[in-house]
Amino acid sequence: MLSVAEASIRERFPGADVYLYGQENNPESHAICLADMLIKGQRADNIRFADTMKEDCFPNDSFRLELINPPFGQAWGGKDAREGVERAVEREHERYNGRFPAGLPAKSDMQMLFAQHVVQKLDQRRGRACIVSNGSPLFSGGTRSGESQIRRWLLENDRIEAILALPTDLFYNTGIGIYVWVVSMDKRPERRGKVQLIDARDMWTPMRRSLGSKRKQISEVQIDEIVGIYSSFEEGEHCRILPNEEFLYKEYTVRQPYRRSFRVCEERIDAMGEGKFMDSMHNPAKLAELEAKDPADRTTREETQLRKLVDSEATFQAMVVALRDVEDGRDWDDHDAFRKHVRGILRGAGVTVAANVLEKVVDALSVRDDSVPPRRDRQGLVVYDDSTKDTEVVKLSEDVEDHFEREVYPYVPDAKWFDDETDRAVKTGAEIPFTRYFYRYVPPEPSQKLLGEFRELENQLQDELRGLV
């Protein structure tokens, strides 16, 4: 890759001074690159044998141009990571002005770590880079995931100039689709605040003979076409130009009013005892796990947890007995009145419980009922039901109320969205759903045409069966 890049630069700019640097942790790849550099007259000590995740071999250098093809789906943490990599990455992330300032992606894939490394190593005024990736870095991870926050960091700092989608079957060892990210530290004025998406998935020619998984290649004519689309910076069949905000979004928490009906009945009392009631009360699976463990192997924390579960189990069973003794099948639609009713039942049986346990019992004896008036607090404000909690994703470029008027209120008229950052209700993230912008709707075949084809096939099958007979 370095040799081809050098040849291309010298072809276009014969007088340019080109100095090549690199580091590689695969012994064979490092040896091949080192030999290539010696043949080309480059300095051999600029090609280092080192793991990029563990070490930056050129800590005081920045670069005008960078090309990088990180491994796809290779773990940087957990049991599948190479020894020492996880701790090195975490230390680098924690370090002031380290190479991974935006966050850490899922431990199963280090591609977004390489993306941060590239940006941090670029010349801050004129640096540009190309990163080869699979589709995962475009959209993987939830809103607050490392991947999402790294994409957000790149977009908010206006570093993504273009993303190209290339054909499948271009690599020797994989047939998956490939993307090239063009990163720039100094975009031209017309490109600032925008990302260019180029769809070159259909621009390929078949190879006469496959090489492993490589069955396609991009011809010189097609390369010129792709470069032309990139350079012209004009929208067309294969090109979309979108503002950075198009890919940034907020995730809003949505809840519905608390509308529940309540009843002390056998069915709901039985449901209380199924599975776990609370972490610290009637948690059969955890209780069995702790009891099965050798006492000598239990930690102090586990001993304390076991004692609490044993003690609380007696309280739970006493609650169940008390409720069964007075079950009347009466329906309630007032939460506070029913709560007092349940508290009275328990106190009458000599069972005293904390407020959170009592509330849990009340919830267990209730069902969602839209015919019930919404519950209100002491100030008369509507109380919202946590069990109805959902999320809605809204682009930053769109007014949130307009979005809800169109997408939510027609289906759930009394829903409410929450935007209190201190409650972590609103979460800002980023994703780049590349294929969505090049989707072409193809209408299905008319049913009558399909029916005719089925009948024709059926007739052909009948003719063949008669011939066999």
C-alpha positions as CSV (number, residue, x, y, z in Angstrom):
1,M,0.0,0.0,0.0
2,L,2.8,2.4,0.8
3,S,4.7,1.6,-2.4
4,V,1.6,2.2,-4.6
5,A,0.9,5.4,-2.8
6,E,4.4,6.7,-3.3
7,A,4.3,5.8,-7.0
8,S,1.0,7.6,-7.4
9,I,2.3,10.7,-5.7
10,R,5.5,10.8,-7.7
11,E,3.5,10.3,-10.9
12,R,1.3,13.3,-10.2
13,F,3.9,15.4,-8.5
14,P,7.4,14.5,-9.9
15,G,9.2,17.0,-7.7
16,A,7.6,16.0,-4.4
17,D,9.7,14.8,-1.4
18,V,8.0,11.6,-0.1
19,Y,9.0,10.0,3.1
20,L,7.3,6.8,4.2
21,Y,6.5,5.7,7.7
22,G,4.6,2.8,9.1
23,Q,4.2,0.2,11.8
24,E,3.0,-3.4,11.6
25,N,2.6,-6.2,14.2
26,N,2.4,-9.1,11.7
27,P,5.9,-10.4,11.2
28,E,5.4,-11.5,7.5
29,S,3.8,-8.2,6.5
30,H,6.4,-6.2,8.3
31,A,9.2,-8.1,6.6
32,I,7.7,-7.6,3.2
33,C,7.2,-3.9,3.8
34,L,10.7,-3.5,5.1
35,A,12.2,-5.2,2.1
36,D,10.1,-3.1,-0.2
37,M,11.3,0.1,1.5
38,L,14.9,-1.0,1.1
39,I,14.4,-1.7,-2.6
40,K,12.8,1.7,-3.1
41,G,15.5,3.6,-1.2
42,Q,13.4,4.6,1.8
43,R,14.7,4.5,5.3
44,A,14.2,1.1,6.9
45,D,14.1,2.4,10.4
46,N,10.8,4.3,9.5
47,I,9.1,0.9,9.3
48,R,8.6,-0.3,12.9
49,F,7.6,-3.8,14.1
50,A,5.0,-2.8,16.8
51,D,1.4,-3.1,17.8
52,T,-0.4,0.2,17.1
53,M,-2.8,-0.4,19.9
54,K,0.1,-0.7,22.4
55,E,2.5,1.8,21.1
56,D,2.8,4.9,18.9
57,C,6.2,4.6,17.3
58,F,6.3,8.2,16.2
59,P,4.9,10.1,19.2
60,N,6.4,13.5,18.1
61,D,5.6,13.3,14.4
62,S,2.5,14.2,12.4
63,F,1.8,13.3,8.8
64,R,0.3,15.0,5.7
65,L,-1.1,11.8,4.3
66,E,-2.2,8.5,6.0
67,L,-3.4,5.2,4.6
68,I,-4.7,2.6,7.0
69,N,-6.4,-0.8,6.6
70,P,-7.2,-2.0,10.2
71,P,-8.2,-5.6,10.8
72,F,-11.9,-6.2,10.6
73,G,-13.6,-7.5,13.8
74,Q,-10.4,-8.1,15.7
75,A,-10.8,-7.8,19.5
76,W,-8.9,-5.2,21.5
77,G,-10.3,-6.4,24.9
78,G,-11.6,-9.5,26.6
79,K,-10.5,-13.1,26.2
80,D,-9.9,-12.8,22.4
81,A,-7.5,-9.9,22.6
82,R,-3.8,-10.1,22.4
83,E,-1.9,-10.0,25.7
84,G,-1.6,-6.5,27.1
85,V,-3.7,-4.7,24.4
86,E,-6.7,-4.0,26.6
87,R,-4.8,-2.4,29.4
88,A,-2.7,-0.4,26.9
89,V,-5.8,0.9,25.2
90,E,-7.5,1.9,28.4
91,R,-4.3,3.7,29.6
92,E,-4.1,5.6,26.3
93,H,-7.8,6.6,26.6
94,E,-7.3,7.9,30.1
95,R,-4.2,9.8,29.3
96,Y,-4.5,13.6,28.7
97,N,-4.3,14.3,25.0
98,G,-4.1,10.5,24.2
99,R,-4.8,8.9,20.9
100,F,-8.4,7.7,21.8
101,P,-10.1,10.8,23.2
102,A,-13.6,10.2,21.9
103,G,-14.3,6.9,23.6
104,L,-13.7,3.1,23.4
105,P,-15.8,0.9,21.0
106,A,-17.0,-2.6,21.8
107,K,-14.1,-4.8,22.8
108,S,-14.8,-7.1,19.9
109,D,-13.7,-4.7,17.2
110,M,-10.8,-2.2,17.1
111,Q,-11.5,-0.4,13.8
112,M,-12.8,2.8,15.5
113,L,-9.7,2.9,17.7
114,F,-7.6,3.0,14.5
115,A,-9.9,5.8,13.2
116,Q,-9.1,8.0,16.3
117,H,-5.4,7.1,16.0
118,V,-5.4,8.3,12.4
119,V,-7.0,11.7,13.3
120,Q,-4.6,12.3,16.2
121,K,-1.6,11.6,14.0
122,L,-2.6,13.8,11.1
123,D,-1.0,17.2,10.5
124,Q,-3.5,19.5,12.2
125,R,-3.6,22.0,9.4
126,R,-3.3,20.0,6.2
127,G,-3.5,16.3,7.1
128,R,-5.7,13.9,5.1
129,A,-6.3,10.2,5.4
130,C,-8.1,7.2,3.9
131,I,-9.4,4.5,6.2
132,V,-10.5,1.1,4.8
133,S,-13.3,-0.5,6.9
134,N,-16.2,-2.8,6.7
135,G,-19.8,-1.6,7.3
136,S,-19.8,-2.0,11.1
137,P,-18.2,1.4,12.0
138,L,-21.0,3.2,10.1
139,F,-23.8,2.2,12.4
140,S,-22.9,-0.3,15.1
141,G,-23.6,0.3,18.7
142,G,-26.4,2.1,20.6
143,T,-26.6,5.8,21.2
144,R,-24.2,6.0,24.1
145,S,-21.9,3.3,22.8
146,G,-18.3,4.1,22.1
147,E,-18.8,3.6,18.3
148,S,-21.7,6.2,18.3
149,Q,-19.7,8.7,20.3
150,I,-16.6,8.3,18.1
151,R,-18.8,9.0,15.0
152,R,-20.3,12.0,16.8
153,W,-16.8,13.3,17.6
154,L,-15.7,12.9,14.0
155,L,-18.8,14.7,12.7
156,E,-18.9,17.5,15.3
157,N,-15.2,18.2,14.5
158,D,-16.0,18.1,10.8
159,R,-13.4,15.5,10.0
160,I,-15.3,13.2,7.7
161,E,-15.0,14.5,4.1
162,A,-16.3,11.5,2.2
163,I,-17.3,7.8,2.5
164,L,-17.1,5.5,-0.5
165,A,-18.9,2.2,-0.7
166,L,-16.9,-0.3,-2.9
167,P,-17.9,-3.6,-4.4
168,T,-17.8,-6.9,-2.6
169,D,-15.2,-9.6,-3.4
170,L,-12.3,-7.1,-3.7
171,F,-10.1,-8.7,-1.1
172,Y,-8.3,-12.0,-1.1
173,N,-9.5,-13.1,2.4
174,T,-13.1,-11.7,2.6
175,G,-16.0,-11.2,0.3
176,I,-17.8,-8.5,2.4
177,G,-18.5,-5.0,1.3
178,I,-15.8,-2.4,1.8
179,Y,-16.0,1.3,2.7
180,V,-13.3,4.0,2.5
181,W,-13.5,6.9,4.8
182,V,-11.8,10.1,3.6
183,V,-10.7,12.2,6.6
184,S,-9.6,15.7,6.3
185,M,-8.2,18.3,8.8
186,D,-8.8,21.2,6.4
187,K,-11.8,20.8,4.1
188,R,-12.2,23.1,1.2
189,P,-14.8,25.9,2.0
190,E,-17.6,24.2,-0.1
191,R,-17.1,20.9,1.8
192,R,-17.1,22.3,5.3
193,G,-20.0,21.0,7.4
194,K,-20.9,18.3,4.8
195,V,-20.2,14.7,4.1
196,Q,-20.1,13.2,0.6
197,L,-21.4,9.7,0.2
198,I,-20.3,7.9,-3.0
199,D,-21.9,4.6,-4.0
200,A,-19.4,2.7,-6.2
201,R,-20.7,-0.8,-5.4
202,D,-21.6,-1.5,-9.0
203,M,-18.4,-0.1,-10.4
204,W,-16.3,-3.3,-11.0
205,T,-15.2,-5.7,-13.7
206,P,-15.0,-9.5,-13.2
207,M,-11.6,-11.1,-12.9
208,R,-10.7,-13.9,-15.4
209,R,-9.6,-16.0,-12.5
210,S,-10.5,-15.7,-8.8
211,L,-7.8,-15.2,-6.2
212,G,-9.2,-16.6,-2.9
213,S,-12.3,-14.5,-2.2
214,K,-11.2,-11.8,-4.7
215,R,-13.4,-12.1,-7.8
216,K,-13.8,-8.5,-8.8
217,Q,-11.5,-5.6,-9.6
218,I,-12.0,-1.9,-10.3
219,S,-10.6,-0.9,-13.8
220,E,-8.6,2.2,-14.5
221,V,-11.7,3.7,-16.2
222,Q,-13.9,3.0,-13.2
223,I,-11.2,4.4,-10.9
224,D,-11.2,7.7,-12.9
225,E,-15.0,7.7,-12.7
226,I,-15.0,7.4,-9.0
227,V,-12.4,10.0,-8.6
228,G,-14.3,12.3,-10.9
229,I,-17.5,11.9,-8.8
230,Y,-15.5,12.7,-5.7
231,S,-13.7,15.7,-7.2
232,S,-16.8,17.3,-8.9
233,F,-18.6,17.3,-5.5
234,E,-22.0,17.3,-7.2
235,E,-25.0,15.2,-6.3
236,G,-26.1,12.5,-8.8
237,E,-27.1,8.9,-9.1
238,H,-24.0,7.7,-7.3
239,C,-23.4,10.7,-5.0
240,R,-25.2,12.3,-2.1
241,I,-24.0,15.4,-0.2
242,L,-25.4,15.8,3.2
243,P,-24.9,18.2,6.2
244,N,-23.1,16.7,9.2
245,E,-26.3,17.2,11.3
246,E,-28.1,14.6,9.1
247,F,-26.2,11.8,10.9
248,L,-26.5,13.2,14.4
249,Y,-29.6,12.4,16.5
250,K,-31.1,12.6,19.9
251,E,-32.7,9.7,21.6
252,Y,-35.7,10.8,23.7
253,T,-37.4,8.9,26.5
254,V,-41.1,8.5,25.9
255,R,-43.7,7.5,28.6
256,Q,-47.4,7.2,28.8
257,P,-49.6,8.4,31.7
258,Y,-49.9,6.0,34.7
259,R,-53.3,4.3,34.0
260,R,-53.7,1.1,36.0
261,S,-56.4,-0.9,37.6
262,F,-55.7,-2.9,40.8
263,R,-57.1,-6.1,42.4
264,V,-56.1,-8.5,45.2
265,C,-56.8,-11.8,43.5
266,E,-55.2,-15.3,43.3
267,E,-53.9,-14.9,39.7
268,R,-51.9,-11.7,40.5
269,I,-50.7,-13.0,43.9
270,D,-49.4,-16.1,42.1
271,A,-47.6,-13.9,39.5
272,M,-45.8,-12.1,42.4
273,G,-44.0,-15.4,43.3
274,E,-43.0,-16.3,39.7
275,G,-39.3,-15.6,39.1
276,K,-37.6,-12.7,40.9
277,F,-39.7,-10.2,42.8
278,M,-36.8,-7.9,43.6
279,D,-33.0,-8.1,43.7
280,S,-33.0,-8.2,47.5
281,M,-36.3,-10.1,48.1
282,H,-37.6,-13.4,46.7
283,N,-34.8,-13.9,44.2
284,P,-34.8,-17.8,44.0
285,A,-32.1,-18.1,41.4
286,K,-29.6,-15.9,43.3
287,L,-30.5,-17.6,46.6
288,A,-29.9,-21.1,45.1
289,E,-26.6,-19.9,43.6
290,L,-25.3,-18.5,46.9
291,E,-26.5,-21.5,48.9
292,A,-24.8,-23.9,46.5
293,K,-21.5,-22.2,46.9
294,D,-19.0,-23.6,49.5
295,P,-19.2,-21.4,52.6
296,A,-15.4,-21.2,52.6
297,D,-15.5,-19.7,49.1
298,R,-18.1,-17.0,49.7
299,T,-16.9,-13.5,50.0
300,T,-18.1,-11.2,52.8
301,R,-20.4,-9.4,50.4
302,E,-21.9,-12.7,49.3
303,E,-22.4,-13.8,52.9
304,T,-24.3,-10.5,53.6
305,Q,-26.3,-10.9,50.5
306,L,-27.3,-14.5,51.4
307,R,-28.4,-13.5,54.9
308,K,-30.6,-10.7,53.5
309,L,-32.2,-13.0,50.9
310,V,-33.0,-15.6,53.6
311,D,-34.5,-13.0,55.9
312,S,-36.4,-11.3,53.2
313,E,-37.8,-14.6,51.9
314,A,-39.7,-15.0,55.2
315,T,-41.2,-11.5,54.8
316,F,-42.2,-12.2,51.3
317,Q,-44.0,-15.4,52.1
318,A,-45.8,-13.6,55.0
319,M,-46.9,-11.0,52.5
320,V,-48.3,-13.6,50.2
321,V,-50.2,-15.4,53.0
322,A,-51.7,-12.0,54.2
323,L,-52.9,-11.1,50.7
324,R,-54.4,-14.6,50.1
325,D,-56.3,-14.4,53.4
326,V,-58.2,-11.2,52.3
327,E,-58.4,-11.5,48.5
328,D,-61.7,-10.1,47.5
329,G,-61.5,-9.6,43.8
330,R,-62.6,-5.9,44.1
331,D,-61.3,-3.6,41.4
332,W,-59.6,-0.3,42.2
333,D,-58.7,2.5,39.9
334,D,-57.1,4.9,42.5
335,H,-53.5,4.1,43.1
336,D,-53.1,5.9,46.4
337,A,-56.3,4.4,47.8
338,F,-55.3,0.9,46.8
339,R,-51.8,1.4,48.3
340,K,-53.4,2.3,51.6
341,H,-55.6,-0.8,51.3
342,V,-52.6,-3.1,50.8
343,R,-50.6,-1.4,53.6
344,G,-53.6,-2.0,55.9
345,I,-53.7,-5.7,54.9
346,L,-50.1,-6.2,55.6
347,R,-50.1,-4.3,58.9
348,G,-53.1,-6.3,60.0
349,A,-51.1,-9.5,59.5
350,G,-48.1,-8.0,61.4
351,V,-46.0,-7.6,58.2
352,T,-44.0,-4.3,58.0
353,V,-42.2,-3.5,54.8
354,A,-40.3,-0.6,53.3
355,A,-42.0,1.9,51.0
356,N,-40.3,0.6,47.9
357,V,-41.4,-3.0,48.7
358,L,-45.0,-1.8,49.2
359,E,-44.9,0.0,45.8
360,K,-43.6,-3.1,44.2
361,V,-46.5,-5.1,45.6
362,V,-49.0,-2.6,44.4
363,D,-47.5,-2.7,40.9
364,A,-47.6,-6.5,40.9
365,L,-51.3,-6.4,41.7
366,S,-52.1,-4.1,38.8
367,V,-52.5,-4.2,35.1
368,R,-52.4,-1.5,32.4
369,D,-55.9,-0.2,31.8
370,D,-56.4,2.7,29.4
371,S,-60.0,3.2,30.6
372,V,-58.7,4.4,34.0
373,P,-58.1,8.1,34.5
374,P,-54.4,9.0,34.7
375,R,-52.8,9.1,38.1
376,R,-51.9,12.6,39.4
377,D,-49.5,13.7,42.1
378,R,-50.1,16.1,45.0
379,Q,-49.7,19.1,42.7
380,G,-52.2,17.8,40.3
381,L,-49.6,16.9,37.6
382,V,-49.9,13.7,35.6
383,V,-47.7,10.8,36.8
384,Y,-46.1,8.8,34.0
385,D,-45.7,5.1,34.0
386,D,-42.1,3.8,33.9
387,S,-43.4,0.4,32.6
388,T,-44.4,2.2,29.4
389,K,-40.9,3.7,28.9
390,D,-39.8,3.7,25.3
391,T,-37.3,5.7,23.2
392,E,-37.6,7.7,20.0
393,V,-34.8,8.8,17.8
394,V,-35.0,12.3,16.3
395,K,-32.5,13.9,14.0
396,L,-30.8,17.0,15.3
397,S,-31.9,18.8,12.1
398,E,-35.6,18.2,12.9
399,D,-37.8,19.9,15.5
400,V,-38.7,17.3,18.1
401,E,-42.3,18.3,18.4
402,D,-42.8,18.1,14.7
403,H,-41.4,14.6,14.8
404,F,-43.8,13.5,17.5
405,E,-46.7,15.1,15.8
406,R,-46.0,13.0,12.8
407,E,-44.6,9.8,14.2
408,V,-45.9,9.3,17.7
409,Y,-49.1,11.2,18.7
410,P,-51.3,9.7,15.9
411,Y,-50.7,6.3,17.6
412,V,-50.2,7.3,21.3
413,P,-52.0,10.6,21.8
414,D,-51.1,11.0,25.5
415,A,-47.4,10.1,25.2
416,K,-44.9,12.6,26.5
417,W,-41.2,13.0,25.7
418,F,-38.6,14.0,28.2
419,D,-35.5,16.1,27.6
420,D,-33.8,16.3,31.0
421,E,-30.1,15.6,30.4
422,T,-29.5,15.2,34.1
423,D,-31.8,12.2,34.1
424,R,-29.9,10.8,31.1
425,A,-33.3,10.9,29.2
426,V,-31.9,12.6,26.2
427,K,-28.9,11.0,24.5
428,T,-27.0,12.4,21.6
429,G,-25.5,9.9,19.1
430,A,-24.5,9.4,15.5
431,E,-24.9,6.8,12.8
432,I,-24.4,6.8,9.1
433,P,-27.0,4.5,7.4
434,F,-25.2,4.6,4.1
435,T,-27.4,2.3,2.0
436,R,-30.6,4.2,3.0
437,Y,-29.6,7.2,0.9
438,F,-29.1,5.0,-2.2
439,Y,-32.2,2.8,-1.8
440,R,-34.2,2.4,-5.0
441,Y,-37.7,1.1,-4.6
442,V,-38.5,-1.7,-7.0
443,P,-42.3,-2.4,-7.1
444,P,-43.3,-6.1,-6.8
445,E,-44.5,-8.0,-9.7
446,P,-48.3,-7.8,-10.2
447,S,-50.1,-10.7,-8.6
448,Q,-51.8,-11.8,-11.8
449,K,-48.4,-12.1,-13.6
450,L,-47.0,-14.2,-10.7
451,L,-50.1,-16.4,-10.7
452,G,-49.6,-17.0,-14.5
453,E,-46.0,-18.0,-13.9
454,F,-47.0,-20.4,-11.2
455,R,-49.6,-22.0,-13.4
456,E,-47.1,-22.3,-16.2
457,L,-44.6,-24.1,-14.0
458,E,-47.4,-26.4,-12.6
459,N,-48.3,-27.3,-16.2
460,Q,-44.7,-28.0,-17.1
461,L,-44.3,-30.2,-14.0
462,Q,-47.5,-32.2,-14.9
463,D,-46.2,-32.8,-18.4
464,E,-42.9,-34.1,-17.0
465,L,-44.7,-36.4,-14.6
466,R,-46.9,-37.8,-17.4
467,G,-43.8,-38.5,-19.4
468,L,-42.3,-40.4,-16.6
469,V,-45.4,-42.5,-16.1
